[in-house]
Amino acid sequence: MNPSARNNRGRRRHVAARAPDAGEDYAALASRFPAPPASAGLVYADGFGALTEDAFLNDFANGMEPAQARVLYAVQGRVSETLFRDRATAVAWRSKPAWYAVSRQDRTISPELQRFMAGRMHATTVEIDSGHLSLVTHPEEVTRLIVNAVQAVRQSAGPRAGDGLLPGRQVGGFVVGGHHDPAGQEQQ
């Protein structure tokens, strides 16, 4: 799951997410900050990687109920070996407003790195006392960030007829029932 999404007006919301600049080497950027413990548990085979059980339960899903974390571990997706090497060709945050939720107890992406990325985006930022999965463990705080972002978007652009919570619809920069593709296309 990529918790970062873009709406059709280009405003970006990031929840404990990677946010490299255009052409930036994310691995080189991340190496300037403390290495998160989950990195040691990312194991690759046949071009794809997944977290070991220990890294998933203790680092990626830290702060979750153990039974719920085990369910997520059982269904975790794999990431492409090129994920951390690929470079964005353009970034909306250079010219559009952005919002970012830093997860203070994140063991997957260094909170210091998250703060750096949010700062250089000039993002409206909140800090949540959570692990990486703040969307799951602290839904009220993440919802407040989303609602504030939606309100800001609507105030700057005005209401649009037909806005609704339908699967695949973009709402305040988030896609309902979908995920964000790095190429900028929203997927269901």
Short mmCIF file of the C-alpha atoms (twelve columns), coordinates in Angstrom:
data_MODEL
# 
_entry.id   MODEL 
# 
loop_
_atom_site.group_PDB 
_atom_site.id 
_atom_site.type_symbol 
_atom_site.label_atom_id 
_atom_site.label_alt_id 
_atom_site.label_comp_id 
_atom_site.label_asym_id 
_atom_site.label_seq_id 
_atom_site.Cartn_x 
_atom_site.Cartn_y 
_atom_site.Cartn_z 
_atom_site.pdbx_PDB_model_num 
ATOM 1   C CA . MET A 1   0.000   0.000   0.000   1 
ATOM 2   C CA . ASN A 2   1.239   3.443   -0.837  1 
ATOM 3   C CA . PRO A 3   -0.391  5.943   1.483   1 
ATOM 4   C CA . SER A 4   0.413   8.843   -0.771  1 
ATOM 5   C CA . ALA A 5   -2.092  10.024  -3.349  1 
ATOM 6   C CA . ARG A 6   -2.694  12.911  -5.735  1 
ATOM 7   C CA . ASN A 7   -5.996  14.523  -6.645  1 
ATOM 8   C CA . ASN A 8   -6.839  15.964  -10.039 1 
ATOM 9   C CA . ARG A 9   -5.756  19.435  -8.870  1 
ATOM 10  C CA . GLY A 10  -2.256  18.141  -8.057  1 
ATOM 11  C CA . ARG A 11  -2.337  18.623  -4.285  1 
ATOM 12  C CA . ARG A 12  -0.562  15.837  -2.443  1 
ATOM 13  C CA . ARG A 13  -1.212  14.096  0.864   1 
ATOM 14  C CA . HIS A 14  1.490   11.941  2.428   1 
ATOM 15  C CA . VAL A 15  1.048   9.682   5.440   1 
ATOM 16  C CA . ALA A 16  4.437   8.285   6.527   1 
ATOM 17  C CA . ALA A 17  5.340   8.132   2.843   1 
ATOM 18  C CA . ARG A 18  8.386   8.471   0.641   1 
ATOM 19  C CA . ALA A 19  8.430   11.840  -1.137  1 
ATOM 20  C CA . PRO A 20  11.617  12.198  -3.189  1 
ATOM 21  C CA . ASP A 21  12.266  15.154  -5.455  1 
ATOM 22  C CA . ALA A 22  12.321  14.828  -9.240  1 
ATOM 23  C CA . GLY A 23  15.406  12.888  -10.310 1 
ATOM 24  C CA . GLU A 24  16.449  12.301  -6.713  1 
ATOM 25  C CA . ASP A 25  18.152  9.105   -5.614  1 
ATOM 26  C CA . TYR A 26  15.873  8.102   -2.733  1 
ATOM 27  C CA . ALA A 27  18.341  5.552   -1.356  1 
ATOM 28  C CA . ALA A 28  21.066  8.228   -1.185  1 
ATOM 29  C CA . LEU A 29  18.653  10.634  0.500   1 
ATOM 30  C CA . ALA A 30  17.523  7.999   3.019   1 
ATOM 31  C CA . SER A 31  21.148  7.108   3.823   1 
ATOM 32  C CA . ARG A 32  21.602  10.611  5.289   1 
ATOM 33  C CA . PHE A 33  19.209  9.671   8.110   1 
ATOM 34  C CA . PRO A 34  19.117  6.870   10.701  1 
ATOM 35  C CA . ALA A 35  18.431  3.525   9.030   1 
ATOM 36  C CA . PRO A 36  15.011  2.258   10.070  1 
ATOM 37  C CA . PRO A 37  15.027  -1.255  11.572  1 
ATOM 38  C CA . ALA A 38  12.604  -2.634  8.947   1 
ATOM 39  C CA . SER A 39  15.235  -2.163  6.230   1 
ATOM 40  C CA . ALA A 40  17.263  -5.067  7.607   1 
ATOM 41  C CA . GLY A 41  14.239  -7.332  7.229   1 
ATOM 42  C CA . LEU A 42  13.503  -6.589  3.569   1 
ATOM 43  C CA . VAL A 43  14.428  -9.749  1.674   1 
ATOM 44  C CA . TYR A 44  14.491  -10.003 -2.135  1 
ATOM 45  C CA . ALA A 45  13.949  -13.023 -4.371  1 
ATOM 46  C CA . ASP A 46  13.296  -13.150 -8.111  1 
ATOM 47  C CA . GLY A 47  13.215  -9.358  -8.415  1 
ATOM 48  C CA . PHE A 48  10.712  -8.737  -5.627  1 
ATOM 49  C CA . GLY A 49  11.033  -8.067  -1.920  1 
ATOM 50  C CA . ALA A 50  8.997   -8.685  1.200   1 
ATOM 51  C CA . LEU A 51  9.554   -8.130  4.887   1 
ATOM 52  C CA . THR A 52  10.449  -11.052 7.091   1 
ATOM 53  C CA . GLU A 53  7.851   -11.946 9.697   1 
ATOM 54  C CA . ASP A 54  9.913   -10.385 12.471  1 
ATOM 55  C CA . ALA A 55  10.466  -7.123  10.551  1 
ATOM 56  C CA . PHE A 56  6.825   -6.928  9.518   1 
ATOM 57  C CA . LEU A 57  5.378   -7.564  12.974  1 
ATOM 58  C CA . ASN A 58  7.898   -5.560  15.013  1 
ATOM 59  C CA . ASP A 59  8.867   -2.764  12.627  1 
ATOM 60  C CA . PHE A 60  6.291   -2.244  9.851   1 
ATOM 61  C CA . ALA A 61  3.241   -3.007  12.023  1 
ATOM 62  C CA . ASN A 62  4.609   -1.748  15.341  1 
ATOM 63  C CA . GLY A 63  1.829   -0.425  17.523  1 
ATOM 64  C CA . MET A 64  -0.853  -2.688  16.060  1 
ATOM 65  C CA . GLU A 65  -2.709  -5.454  17.834  1 
ATOM 66  C CA . PRO A 66  -0.618  -8.630  17.248  1 
ATOM 67  C CA . ALA A 67  -3.512  -10.602 15.725  1 
ATOM 68  C CA . GLN A 68  -4.280  -7.810  13.253  1 
ATOM 69  C CA . ALA A 69  -0.577  -7.433  12.405  1 
ATOM 70  C CA . ARG A 70  -0.353  -11.179 11.657  1 
ATOM 71  C CA . VAL A 71  -3.280  -10.930 9.243   1 
ATOM 72  C CA . LEU A 72  -1.580  -8.076  7.417   1 
ATOM 73  C CA . TYR A 73  1.687   -10.023 7.353   1 
ATOM 74  C CA . ALA A 74  -0.108  -12.995 5.767   1 
ATOM 75  C CA . VAL A 75  -1.382  -10.833 2.909   1 
ATOM 76  C CA . GLN A 76  1.531   -8.428  2.455   1 
ATOM 77  C CA . GLY A 77  2.320   -7.595  -1.129  1 
ATOM 78  C CA . ARG A 78  5.784   -7.715  -2.622  1 
ATOM 79  C CA . VAL A 79  7.708   -4.666  -3.789  1 
ATOM 80  C CA . SER A 80  9.729   -4.433  -6.956  1 
ATOM 81  C CA . GLU A 81  13.470  -4.593  -6.519  1 
ATOM 82  C CA . THR A 82  13.627  -1.289  -8.433  1 
ATOM 83  C CA . LEU A 83  11.270  0.573   -6.048  1 
ATOM 84  C CA . PHE A 84  14.014  2.365   -4.153  1 
ATOM 85  C CA . ARG A 85  16.194  2.908   -7.255  1 
ATOM 86  C CA . ASP A 86  13.530  4.354   -9.573  1 
ATOM 87  C CA . ARG A 87  13.430  8.122   -9.747  1 
ATOM 88  C CA . ALA A 88  10.413  10.369  -10.099 1 
ATOM 89  C CA . THR A 89  10.430  12.491  -13.238 1 
ATOM 90  C CA . ALA A 90  8.236   15.238  -11.764 1 
ATOM 91  C CA . VAL A 91  6.786   16.060  -8.356  1 
ATOM 92  C CA . ALA A 92  3.607   18.036  -7.693  1 
ATOM 93  C CA . TRP A 93  4.793   19.336  -4.321  1 
ATOM 94  C CA . ARG A 94  7.188   21.728  -6.062  1 
ATOM 95  C CA . SER A 95  4.225   23.767  -7.325  1 
ATOM 96  C CA . LYS A 96  1.157   22.571  -5.368  1 
ATOM 97  C CA . PRO A 97  0.178   22.535  -1.681  1 
ATOM 98  C CA . ALA A 98  1.027   19.382  0.249   1 
ATOM 99  C CA . TRP A 99  0.058   17.784  3.574   1 
ATOM 100 C CA . TYR A 100 2.155   15.238  5.468   1 
ATOM 101 C CA . ALA A 101 1.602   13.061  8.551   1 
ATOM 102 C CA . VAL A 102 4.874   12.120  10.249  1 
ATOM 103 C CA . SER A 103 4.735   8.884   12.239  1 
ATOM 104 C CA . ARG A 104 6.957   9.494   15.280  1 
ATOM 105 C CA . GLN A 105 7.449   5.789   16.109  1 
ATOM 106 C CA . ASP A 106 7.963   4.710   12.484  1 
ATOM 107 C CA . ARG A 107 10.467  1.856   12.141  1 
ATOM 108 C CA . THR A 108 10.002  1.625   8.340   1 
ATOM 109 C CA . ILE A 109 10.775  5.196   7.215   1 
ATOM 110 C CA . SER A 110 12.926  7.253   9.567   1 
ATOM 111 C CA . PRO A 111 10.826  9.954   11.274  1 
ATOM 112 C CA . GLU A 112 13.772  12.323  10.772  1 
ATOM 113 C CA . LEU A 113 13.619  11.638  7.022   1 
ATOM 114 C CA . GLN A 114 9.848   12.161  7.057   1 
ATOM 115 C CA . ARG A 115 10.310  15.538  8.777   1 
ATOM 116 C CA . PHE A 116 12.959  16.534  6.224   1 
ATOM 117 C CA . MET A 117 10.732  15.616  3.262   1 
ATOM 118 C CA . ALA A 118 7.698   17.374  4.772   1 
ATOM 119 C CA . GLY A 119 9.777   20.470  5.505   1 
ATOM 120 C CA . ARG A 120 11.211  20.861  2.049   1 
ATOM 121 C CA . MET A 121 7.705   20.398  0.606   1 
ATOM 122 C CA . HIS A 122 6.511   23.208  2.863   1 
ATOM 123 C CA . ALA A 123 3.763   20.725  3.722   1 
ATOM 124 C CA . THR A 124 1.117   21.329  6.321   1 
ATOM 125 C CA . THR A 125 2.407   18.750  8.768   1 
ATOM 126 C CA . VAL A 126 1.039   16.826  11.724  1 
ATOM 127 C CA . GLU A 127 2.992   14.415  13.889  1 
ATOM 128 C CA . ILE A 128 1.286   11.265  15.101  1 
ATOM 129 C CA . ASP A 129 2.647   9.146   17.947  1 
ATOM 130 C CA . SER A 130 2.401   6.028   15.804  1 
ATOM 131 C CA . GLY A 131 4.331   3.434   13.873  1 
ATOM 132 C CA . HIS A 132 4.294   3.267   10.081  1 
ATOM 133 C CA . LEU A 133 0.663   2.169   9.844   1 
ATOM 134 C CA . SER A 134 -0.886  5.282   11.371  1 
ATOM 135 C CA . LEU A 135 -3.745  4.981   8.869   1 
ATOM 136 C CA . VAL A 136 -4.781  1.848   10.776  1 
ATOM 137 C CA . THR A 137 -3.690  2.599   14.337  1 
ATOM 138 C CA . HIS A 138 -4.645  6.290   14.525  1 
ATOM 139 C CA . PRO A 139 -7.494  6.748   12.024  1 
ATOM 140 C CA . GLU A 140 -8.983  9.775   13.802  1 
ATOM 141 C CA . GLU A 141 -5.765  11.780  13.557  1 
ATOM 142 C CA . VAL A 142 -5.200  10.818  9.914   1 
ATOM 143 C CA . THR A 143 -8.837  11.612  9.147   1 
ATOM 144 C CA . ARG A 144 -8.398  15.101  10.640  1 
ATOM 145 C CA . LEU A 145 -5.434  15.700  8.321   1 
ATOM 146 C CA . ILE A 146 -7.464  14.498  5.331   1 
ATOM 147 C CA . VAL A 147 -10.504 16.596  6.258   1 
ATOM 148 C CA . ASN A 148 -8.319  19.683  6.726   1 
ATOM 149 C CA . ALA A 149 -6.723  19.037  3.318   1 
ATOM 150 C CA . VAL A 150 -10.144 18.563  1.676   1 
ATOM 151 C CA . GLN A 151 -11.383 21.797  3.221   1 
ATOM 152 C CA . ALA A 152 -8.319  23.673  1.993   1 
ATOM 153 C CA . VAL A 153 -8.741  22.228  -1.520  1 
ATOM 154 C CA . ARG A 154 -12.412 23.093  -1.634  1 
ATOM 155 C CA . GLN A 155 -11.810 26.622  -0.333  1 
ATOM 156 C CA . SER A 156 -9.191  27.262  -2.995  1 
ATOM 157 C CA . ALA A 157 -11.075 25.659  -5.900  1 
ATOM 158 C CA . GLY A 158 -14.732 25.810  -4.856  1 
ATOM 159 C CA . PRO A 159 -17.141 22.873  -4.721  1 
ATOM 160 C CA . ARG A 160 -17.559 20.574  -7.713  1 
ATOM 161 C CA . ALA A 161 -20.866 19.078  -8.725  1 
ATOM 162 C CA . GLY A 162 -20.999 15.328  -8.411  1 
ATOM 163 C CA . ASP A 163 -18.346 14.903  -5.697  1 
ATOM 164 C CA . GLY A 164 -19.102 11.651  -3.914  1 
ATOM 165 C CA . LEU A 165 -17.460 8.739   -2.155  1 
ATOM 166 C CA . LEU A 166 -17.522 6.200   -4.963  1 
ATOM 167 C CA . PRO A 167 -14.825 3.552   -5.415  1 
ATOM 168 C CA . GLY A 168 -11.978 5.006   -7.420  1 
ATOM 169 C CA . ARG A 169 -13.128 8.594   -6.804  1 
ATOM 170 C CA . GLN A 170 -10.510 11.085  -5.736  1 
ATOM 171 C CA . VAL A 171 -11.500 12.891  -2.557  1 
ATOM 172 C CA . GLY A 172 -9.205  15.581  -1.186  1 
ATOM 173 C CA . GLY A 173 -6.174  13.934  -2.736  1 
ATOM 174 C CA . PHE A 174 -7.031  10.398  -1.639  1 
ATOM 175 C CA . VAL A 175 -8.460  7.675   -3.817  1 
ATOM 176 C CA . VAL A 176 -11.391 5.801   -2.317  1 
ATOM 177 C CA . GLY A 177 -10.836 2.071   -2.776  1 
ATOM 178 C CA . GLY A 178 -7.638  2.433   -4.775  1 
ATOM 179 C CA . HIS A 179 -3.916  3.132   -4.509  1 
ATOM 180 C CA . HIS A 180 -1.469  5.576   -6.070  1 
ATOM 181 C CA . ASP A 181 0.724   4.590   -8.980  1 
ATOM 182 C CA . PRO A 182 4.104   6.406   -9.103  1 
ATOM 183 C CA . ALA A 183 3.438   7.230   -12.762 1 
ATOM 184 C CA . GLY A 184 0.605   9.435   -11.526 1 
ATOM 185 C CA . GLN A 185 -2.293  7.212   -12.511 1 
ATOM 186 C CA . GLU A 186 -4.805  6.175   -9.855  1 
ATOM 187 C CA . GLN A 187 -5.517  2.444   -9.749  1 
ATOM 188 C CA . GLN A 188 -8.404  0.460   -8.287  1 
# 
